[in-house]
Amino acid sequence: MVGLPARGKTYISQKVCRYLTWLGIKTKVFNVGNCRRELCGAQQDNSFFDPNNLSGQKQRKEAANMTLQQMLQWYDEEDGVVGIYDATNSTLERRKWLHDTLTAQDIQVFFIESICEDEALVSANIKDVKLSSPDYKNMDPDMAVSDFQARIAQYTSQYQTIVEQDYSYIKLINVGSQVIVNMVKGYLESRIVYYLMNLHIRGRKIYMSRHGESMYNLEGKLGGDADLSPRGRMYANLLPVIVKEKLGGKELMVWTSTLKRTIQTSEHLPYLKQHRKALDELDAGVCDGLTYEQVEERYPEDFARRDDDKFNYRYRGGESYRDVVNRLEPIIMDLERQEDILIVAHQAIIRCLYGYFMNYNQEDLPYIKIPLHTLIELTPKAYYCEEKFYKADIPAVCTHRPKPTERRPPINTQAVLGSGGEVPSPLLPPSVLTSATTISAPSSS
Amino acid sequence: MVGLPARGKTYISQKVCRYLTWLGIKTKVFNVGNCRRELCGAQQDNSFFDPNNLSGQKQRKEAANMTLQQMLQWYDEEDGVVGIYDATNSTLERRKWLHDTLTAQDIQVFFIESICEDEALVSANIKDVKLSSPDYKNMDPDMAVSDFQARIAQYTSQYQTIVEQDYSYIKLINVGSQVIVNMVKGYLESRIVYYLMNLHIRGRKIYMSRHGESMYNLEGKLGGDADLSPRGRMYANLLPVIVKEKLGGKELMVWTSTLKRTIQTSEHLPYLKQHRKALDELDAGVCDGLTYEQVEERYPEDFARRDDDKFNYRYRGGESYRDVVNRLEPIIMDLERQEDILIVAHQAIIRCLYGYFMNYNQEDLPYIKIPLHTLIELTPKAYYCEEKFYKADIPAVCTHRPKPTERRPPINTQAVLGSGGEVPSPLLPPSVLTSATTISAPSSS
């Protein structure tokens, strides 16, 4: 990463890390600020960052070097694929040091620079994110802002934007309103560039719901293209009410799959709808239309193999969760561009999409609890997603099969927050309830 | 388009037009040079392009305006979605005229500028493409090159690169080694940007083959995951010989589907292989494992509907050709990045991929003849693809079902060549034959 403080470097690092992790590419963020706090203590004032403060400079270089060594060790010992080195790296000299050290280890270097000339945006970022940093613990907010602005000024005096024509880089100017891409080669770099160009930071909400209970759900059958059950139709009638209460009069885009049960679930929603094949349920191949008991009886070996590694198990003639993640990748890319949106889809599909936003590891995706007749509301924040589950008061069967062995917890959100130590605020309780909706606790909070 | 002559504007226009057409987005290239030749005659020497030649300037502006009117008419009367206005548009004034005229009609404007500072590349482009232009018919090649260079100089004196910060644009510098993207908004622009960033102009060959004959092919059954027939295994044994003869000692990337018949077909190929789910055969849903006769008997209505509109017909619980095109889109994007590659896949898959390179309309894709036991070699040229079919001398069943009504011809390649009138050279006869291969005439030449 390259850029002055409060230019969204950590936000970008986290997003790229989450995207690549979801795709199954081992990725980790290495944040120099965290290391600096460990080495030198937090709550240093801006004079620590003065380029003429030789002692401060030495300590900061030490933190930079120690973080780099940790990253090299991770490549070496843990088979890391993409390390994200999150620091200002704002001088030619610092970048040359990074580039030469990494290239010598046969690690390709790709710089991501974030430039923001919009003072209002920078101020908002400072208030939203930096005030909760351990650097400003217990400090008066106005003083903290003014100290942070002084810290930025210390960096600004030395700042050199990337001009190194022989380096691979992307320069994001004013949140992507202009983008400069230099010498991008290779598949991964190209995916990251496309992903970064699709990001926006406008506030929005992502709603998700499984279809209402289907006739196949009642019979415990997999797959198929069944109609909704009577209770499923009740949910379809209630869904517009729930959505409207959350959304107010705002516009919404609705995506469904091409299967009857999601189309029927969305039929009373008075919004623009798209039916997308990529949102169809995981294809159970030869097991389509069978119950779990029949699968166990007819394909006992397959059944055991699926329990063994549910993420990678591919139904005969069908799909694995890994296949589903691959086919959902363009959906994620498209989702990042969208404003408010509601996705009405299927258990495995919502698991994968929800898992992307909530930062789950691949192997945990198949075990996320996504109950029927429940609207999920995700609100992307700087470094995490806020989630609320609105459970409609309409009974439905449970289709969740827990993992045979003990459930592994999802990635600890705080542990991957490499940012300036900012910690997500606790999940807010939902503020409004209609008589028709009850709220269940989020499964992973 | 924006750029000096011989900067690949027509190449880019054609590629974008082919890509969007394949995705089902109605796209057309409007070439000002063609219109200028119609209005003023070809074979004007470079003085015609002198900015001080007022009569020449007036006539060129007239051609620009007439072409723009044609494009507006096409949007209006033929429901065009993406018009590509292929001309130099090398001054602020010209771009403002375009921008204001189009914006007034509620048409979004996106500029694609191609800048090339590599003189050798420009010279190669002039020799490869411009000498076959009607502008230089019957002229001595050296004189033609020098006249064309003088023409470029006429434009260079007036050239203004895009600096208009309020316009949406992409600037491709030195064949994409640097890319600047400004104010890109919307799905289509973002797709085009990503596509352009994946293009390269290094020479390469794309090989395609269906799997060898399978047991299901012998029985006339659809879909499934059958093994190769004995004759299919013979093809698998021969394929490395055929490929090696065409390729020499060069490296090759091999992509197969995840089904047994493509993996078995590629098993003796001594190259790096990837098995990609997105290359699996069109999913026949409830018809999987049936013969065409059984489908006709059990699902007579479906059978008729499929004949009616084979591109859009979706098998119950399965896919349509349209679904397949959507799932192949990331494969096309990835293919554009690759060097020499061999794809071993299935009838519907090869039809869609071949149709992309050979510029077929969507509704014609399901009827392209892709025989078994045949290696297809495509060599991308500036404005078209050269194709050769190498048929192995191993018999196989024919799985092609012709269109019930008369076959529509593919898009006429010359008709969509909006470029300086350059015409593709005729298909070359294959130069080398092994005793093991025979050559069949390409189906669409």
Interface residues (C-beta under 8 A of the other chain):
Chain A: Q165 S177 Q178 V179 I180 V181 N182 M183 V184 Y187 S190 V193 Y194 M197 N198 G224 D225 T258 K277 A278 D283 D288 R314 R316 G317 E319 D323 N326 R327 E329 P330 D334 R337
Chain B: Q165 S177 Q178 V179 I180 V181 N182 M183 V184 Y187 S190 V193 Y194 M197 N198 G224 D225 T258 K277 A278 D283 D288 R314 R316 G317 E319 D323 N326 R327 E329 P330 D334 R337
